[in-house]
Amino acid sequence: MSWLPPMDQEWFMNGLKCAGALFQGQKMDRVPANPLVMGHSAFIHNRTLYDYYTKPSLGVELILNAAQFYGTLPMIMWIYAVYWCEDFGGKIRFPTGRMSAPAIEEYPYKTPEEAEKYEVLDAEELRKRPTWKRHEEGLEATKKLLGPGFLPHQFVYEMFVRVAFLVSPEKALLWTHKKPELVHKLLKKVVEQSVIQNKMVADQYGSVYITTSSLLAGSSTMSPEKCREFNIKYCKEMVERSMKAAPCRGVFYHLCGDHGKDWPLHEDLPTPPGTMMHVAYDGLKPADLTKVAKVFGNKCAILGNVDTALMMRGTPAQVYEQTKKDVLAYKDFQKGFIAGCACECPPFAPPANVMAFMRAVKDHGKLGG
């Protein structure tokens, strides 16, 4: 039995209507908000992040109730950053204390010779592994709670960072210089693996919403040319192949961290209906989304990027003013604007700051007049 109170059906149906209009390119009457409240939902319910990440069904309930509490879109995406590492022999640690997310304690492969042995797992084998088991539990709980509003998603993450999660970020970056042939070989396998994982969701639930990203391959770690060579072209291939293999409901492109020099190189990525583009930072400051909209604004909706450091350490007044500024500047994007943060809302962010964010969206997000 769920420990949640009955859901506010008016909020839920209005949220589904808004999300449907957004993903179908229809006009909305106000800016929707999705500040990516995930681990933060555990914090405001006085539950631990360890509970949130080790009990996906509970995590889904926490996200939904947090969305209702704050008034965000009823979009549930229970995921964690280090997906798929364990399935190939790595070890992860779930958060305790003030640790904000799961982390990798041991990478699957320590040497180039070991990495050469990495083999793609088929769907039958993946279903036995820990990542899929958790992901499926989260999907089943979401389907039960949302009913017709359920959006089956898969988190395949950045193609290059998936290689890094096999061998470590330090080695992956070093090998782009010392052993580029090996990195490309691994990336080709990662693409194949990701297509299988996306198809697994579609085969089970009828369709898939793909969540992918650029994270480690960014402007602080690589030249724009290397970002294209070692991640962007593989991301494009993965999405295109996934769309051919299974019905796709859209793609969430999360360009996490600094992409000031490389984000325009993502312009050729597929943008099926339902796609959201999320460009986080230009250096240390949130990227100017008016520039992003010149490339993507006529292709897909754009998710906002209020600084997560501000959400964590700023005052409610500061959060309100920045959110107001963003909403007024971005709300008329052609394919839609969703108010959001530059990444996941910090798990330990003061609830007063999230409330200030939502108040600014409400006060200044009216459209069409």
FENVEN-V489437 format. One line per field, one symbol per residue. ss: DSSP state (~ for helix, > for strand, _ for the rest). phi: phi as a letter, one per 40 degrees, with the letter a starting at -180 (. if undefined). burial: I if it has 9 or more other ideal C-beta (glycine too) atoms within 8 Angstrom, else O. A space follows every 50 residues. Layout:
BEGIN
ss = ???
phi = ???
burial = ???
END
This chain:
BEGIN
ss = ________~~~~~~~~~~~~~~~______>_>>_____~~~~~~____~~ ~~~~_~~~~~~~~~~~~~~~_______________~~~__>>>_______ __>>>>_____~~~~_______~~~~___~~~~~~~~~~~~~~~~~~~~_ __>>>___~~~~~~~~~_~~~~~~~~~~_~~~~~~~~~~~~~~~~~~~~~ ~~~~~__>>>>>>>_________~~~~~~~~~~~~~~~~~~~~~~__>>> >>>>>>>>____~~~~~~_______>>>>>>>__>>__~~~~~~~~____ >>>__>_~~~~~~__~~~~~~~~~~~~~~~______>>>_>_________ ~~~~~~~~~~~~~~_>___
phi = .ccccdccccccccccccccccccgccbcaccbacfcbddccdcbgbccc cdccbdccdcccccccccccgcccbbbcaacbdgcccbhcbbbccbfccc acbccaccbbbdcccdcdbcccccccccccccdcccdcccccdcccfccc bcbbbcgcccccccccbhdccdccccccbccccccccccccdcccccccd ccccbgaabcbbabbccaccbacdccdccbaccccdcccccccccacbch bbcbccgcbdbbccccccccbcdgcbbbbcbbgcbdcccccccccbccba cbccaddcccccbccdcccdcccddccccbccddchbbcabcaddddbcc dcccccdccccccbccbgi
burial = OOOOOOIOOOIIOOIIOIIIIIIOOOOIOOIIIIIIIIIIIIIIIOIOII IIIOOIIIIIIIIIIIIIOIIIIIIIIIIOOIIIIIIIOIOIIIIOOOII IIIIOOIIIOOOOIIOOIOOIOIOOIIOIOIIIIIIIIIIIIIOIIOOII OIIIIIIIIIIIIIIIIOOOIIIOIIOOOIOIIIIIIIIIIIIIIIIIII IIOOIOIIIIIIIIIIIIIOOIOIOIIIOIIIOIIIIIIIIIIOIIOIII IIIIIIIIIIOIIOIIOOIIIIOIIIIIIIIIOOOIIOIOOIIOIIIOII IIIIIIIIOIIIOIOIOIIIIIIIOIIOOIIOIOIIIIIIIIOIIIIOIO OOIIIIIIIIIIOIIOIOO
END
